[in-house]
Amino acid sequence: MAKNAKNSVKGKRILITGGLGFIGSNLAHRCLDQGAKVTILDCLDPHSGGNLFNIREIRDDVKLVISDVLNFDEVSRQVMDKDILFNCAASTSHPFSMKEPWIDLDVNCRGVINLLEAVRRFNKEMKIVHIGTSTQLGKLHFRPANETHPEFPTDIYSANKSVSEKYVLIYGAAYNMPVTVIRFPNVFGPRASIHSSDFTFVNYFIGLALQDKAITIYGDGAQLRNVLYVDDCVDALINAALSQKANGEVYFAAGDEHYSVALIAKDIVKYIKSGHTKFIPWPAERKVTEIGDAVISNKKIKTELSWKPRVGFADGLIKTKQYFSTCLENYLR
């Protein structure tokens, strides 16, 4: 973890939208550890992964606002006196976005416009750090992909994340607002939603293994993926929030290694010490949105923000198992 003063948000007033979710709640814990004042805004949308259990240890130390990023009046009230906004709010399911595109559009696009417009009107000096995703690239034209790679997403969620990122950058440039976008690959670790494949396949695989169930792999599972432990994810967000150099920039915060989906499943079984794998043919509705290999470069963020991943996949899986060993039942619904 980043503990030094240079990477500390001590004394900062922080708003985390989606702060009851996986990344948002881990970020809230870190910010409180560093001495920040934290407000969480979350609506506990079941398609976004919010879980009150994620803040059980810090419930008395954070201000919790149960509301929606679509509620412009509430969003406006919450941004007025803050120093940093971390936008972790999103409808995160790729399959759900294909079934309910209007819901995904509202949360992932209109919700972001609400945040940006509220900040523009009421607190233009506030730093905004917005979470993007590696899947917005679609099928790679070159590898490793970097921040200049063209974007041709293959599902509605990824398309809307791509558009919302552009909103953030437009507002930053047009209104001289300090904004940064951090794109993440498959983030895993404690406090993840592990009960459904809607919340990244890695965390779902971990959940299956923790229940000693079969991990189902489509096809041969040879496609490459990048994984990142959640503590490293939080490091990247805080580094971006505190860096003026990051204003107006987009970064991939990705792990150093890439693994096949089959190897990811195999290692989960190995380090969780439970579960097993099985291979099945691709379902037609999933095959059409599959992007193939996702090989991502983290060179830019390493160079400009002095960030690097510190927790390897095996160590991260061990830490994840330790967390869930005492509270698994709180994450299976």
Stockholm file with secondary structure:
# STOCKHOLM 1.0

chainA/1-333         MAKNAKNSVKGKRILITGGLGFIGSNLAHRCLDQGAKVTILDCLDPHSGGNLFNIREIRDDVKLVISDVLNFDEVSRQVMDKDILFNCAASTSHPFSMKEPWIDLDVNCRGVINLLEAVRRFNKEMKIVHIGTSTQLGKLHFRPANETHPEFPTDIYSANKSVSEKYVLIYGAAYNMPVTVIRFPNVFGPRASIHSSDFTFVNYFIGLALQDKAITIYGDGAQLRNVLYVDDCVDALINAALSQKANGEVYFAAGDEHYSVALIAKDIVKYIKSGHTKFIPWPAERKVTEIGDAVISNKKIKTELSWKPRVGFADGLIKTKQYFSTCLENYLR
#=GR chainA/1-333 SS CCCSGGGCCTTCEEEEETTTSHHHHHHHHHHHHTTCEEEEEECCCTTTTCCGGGGTTTTTTSEEEECCTTCHHHHHHHHTTCSEEEECCCCCCHHHHHHCHHHHHIIIIIHHHHHHHHHHHHCTTSEEEEEEEGGGGBSCSSSSBCTTCCCBCSSHHHHHHHHHHHHHHHHHHHHTCCEEEEEECEEESTTCCCSCTTSCHHHHHHHHHHTTCEEEEETTCCCEEEEEEHHHHHHHHHHHHHCSTTTTEEEECCCSCEEEHHHHHHHHHHHHTCCEEEEECCCHHHHTTCCCCCCBCCHHHHHHHCCCCCSCHHHHHHHHHHHHTTTGGGGCC
#=GC SS_cons         CCCSGGGCCTTCEEEEETTTSHHHHHHHHHHHHTTCEEEEEECCCTTTTCCGGGGTTTTTTSEEEECCTTCHHHHHHHHTTCSEEEECCCCCCHHHHHHCHHHHHIIIIIHHHHHHHHHHHHCTTSEEEEEEEGGGGBSCSSSSBCTTCCCBCSSHHHHHHHHHHHHHHHHHHHHTCCEEEEEECEEESTTCCCSCTTSCHHHHHHHHHHTTCEEEEETTCCCEEEEEEHHHHHHHHHHHHHCSTTTTEEEECCCSCEEEHHHHHHHHHHHHTCCEEEEECCCHHHHTTCCCCCCBCCHHHHHHHCCCCCSCHHHHHHHHHHHHTTTGGGGCC
//
